[in-house]
Amino acid sequence: MRFEIGLVAALAMLVGCSGGEEAKTGTTGSETPSTEKALVVFSQANSQDPWRKVFDAETKAAAAKHQKHFEFDMQDAAGDPGKQNNIVDTFIVKQPKVLLISPTDDGVKPSVEKAFDAGIPVILLDRDFKGSDKFTAYIGGDNKDIGRQAGEYVAKRLNGKGTVLMIQGIAQIGPTIDRRGGFMEVMAKHPGITVIEGDDCGYQRQKARSYMETFLQKGQKIDCVYGHNDEMAIGARLAWDAANPSGGAAPIFVGIDACQQEVVDLIKSGKLDATFKYPTPGAAGVELAAKIIKGEKPTEKRMILPTEIVTKETADAYMTANPNLAK
Ligand code: FRU
């Protein structure tokens, strides 16, 4: 996988990093790692859904390549901000050289800011905190741009007329705000399209399926379902199929992530129309952690990974170029 990240060449003559320098010497902490190897920790928001399974696998594979340079400890918060705060607090005691974290939501800001204030370089992955700059670097996709691209695709497919049901991700987190915001920006230029702002379905297939079941019972005509991720677009499509056993003209279905084989198969069979790649940031996070340990500083505070649209026309090429899709 290619990441478009510009990083400074290794100019630093001194080995040292921007935080957590006291970790190896003069510490009184009883939980200092027993080996002299540096420690890199990673707190994952949840390890259950397909996108995060790919994310975890890529992160672990990248860390394994650096096992000579640092130990790697990864913990799953199971979607619970309280649990994630505890995980980060426990990590802080271990004085890691870098904290990688993909936050569940803004509820984990306190422990992340505590880590940053303690001098530990913090790399935020995928979700950031609106209005806080207590982090060393952010790596993720440009959700506003993805929302805009989804809007352009939908406007074109609907010829500027129709009704869109937008099924939303976890309220108040960066990706949801931006996937909605970018999309609505484009919709504002298309007065012939009405957007129904659907519920927060937590980025989960089952929640979106139940929501769509109830929505369809109202009998309102819709021309498009825009899910803030593929899992929700699939859930909505399953509900549509169950409510329309003899087929008939279906709305178009658009999602985001493009990380699983099932989605590509559904696009090929015409059940979903398009998705947008939301690149997983774990491998880039580990590489940046390795550089920080060597004494380099990130050149950019925000490192944006590229997206691309996947449709029936591009599905085969996408599969060839992305052999690690979740099965
Ligand atoms: C996985 C996920 C992805 C989505 C991302 C947004 O937990 O919901 O489907 O793209 O998180 O933060």
Residues whose N, C-alpha, C, O or C-beta is under 5 A from the ligand:
A	BS01	FRU	D49 W51 R52 D126 P175 Y203 N229 D257 Y278
